[in-house]
Amino acid sequence: MTTQPYKLSLLLMVVVCTCAAVGTTRQRLTTAQVIGVVRDDAGGVLPNAVVTFKTRELLKKIVSRSDGSFEVDLPESVYRVVAKANGCRDFKLNQMDLRAGEIIINFDITLKCRPTPIRTLRLF
């Protein structure tokens, strides 16, 4: 009779794993995921850029990580996207149509930034 507790434990483990997987899948089916990187026009990454996804009902702001990357889950809708960083012109996309279950990777945003001034030193 030592196999009975083993079978019960195994069954319980399978049920818990299945419920966890269904919960994750259900979330993916009701939202869209957007993954990208914010860069300047020279190709450098822009950390701490603010990326805003906006609808009539929702306003979601996220901040890019130190490597310029960002990731967000959003409900199905049509969004206006704005990205901002210090010293750069705003990026604007007026219509981004997201569907539930959709995953958009490489949604890379490029901001036009002012060049860093080069200062010269005069030696006497």
N, C-alpha and C positions, 0 to 999 in steps of 0.2 A: 503494500500500500504506500510505499514511498514515492511512487510515480504520480499519485493523485495531487499532492501539493505542488509538484513540479509542473504538471499540466495546468493547474489553476494559475500559477505564477506566469507561465508562458502566455496563457490566454489573456490575462490582465495586461501584460506588456504589449501584446498585439493590439488590444482595444485602445490603450492609451496612445500608442504611436499612430494608429489610424485616425483617431479624433484630432490629434495635433496636425496631421497632414491635411485633413479635410478643412480645418479652421484656416490654415495658411492658404490653401487653394481657394476657399471662399473669398478671402480678402483680395486675392489677386483677380478674381472674377468680377469684383465690384469696383475696382480701381484700375487706373493706368499708372505705369511707372515711367518716369523720365530720368535718364542718366546722361550727364554731360560734363563739359569742362568750359570754364570761362577763360578766354585768352585775350591778350592785347593784339594789336595789328602787326606786331613784330613776331608773334608766335609764343611769347612768354605767358606763363600762367598767371592768373589774377586771383590771389587769395582774398578772402573777405569781401568779394563782390556780392551784392544783394540781388537775388533773382526773385521776381514777383510773378506769380500766376494769379490772374484775376478773372472772375466771372461776376455776374450780377449778385450772386449769393455768397461767393467765397473770395477771400483774399488770403493767399498763402505766400509768405516770404521765407526764403531760405538763404543762407550765407555759404558761399563756396569755401571749401576746405583749403588748407595750406598749399595743396597741389592744384588748386583751381577747380577741383571736381565738385559736383553736387549730385544729389539723388533725391527724388521726391515721389510720393504716391499721391495721386489725385483722383477724385471722383470723375466719372464720365461727364464731359461738358466741352464747351468751346471756350478757350482761354485767350486772354491778352497777356503777353509775356513782356516784361521789362527787366533789363539787367543794368545795374549801376555800379560803378567803381570810381573812387577818387581819381581825378585827373583825366577821366575818359568821358566820351560822349555816350549817352544812354543807348542801349540796344532796345529796339521795339519791334515786336511781332504782333500784329493786330488780331490774327486768328490762328489758333492752334487747336485743332479738333482732336480730342482724346476720347477713345472708346474703352470701355471696361475690358480688362484682360490684356490690353495692349502694353507692350514694353518698348519704349523708344530709347535706344542706346546711341551714343555719339551725337547727342543734341548739343553740339558745341556752339558756343556763343563767342563772337569776336567783337571786341569793343575798340573803337578808334580812340587812341590815347595821345595826349600831347607828348612830344618828344622831351626827354630830359635835357635841360640846357647844359651845354658844356662851357665851363668857365676856364678862361685862360689866365695864366699868371704872368705878369711882366716882371722880369728880373732886371735890375739896374746894374 
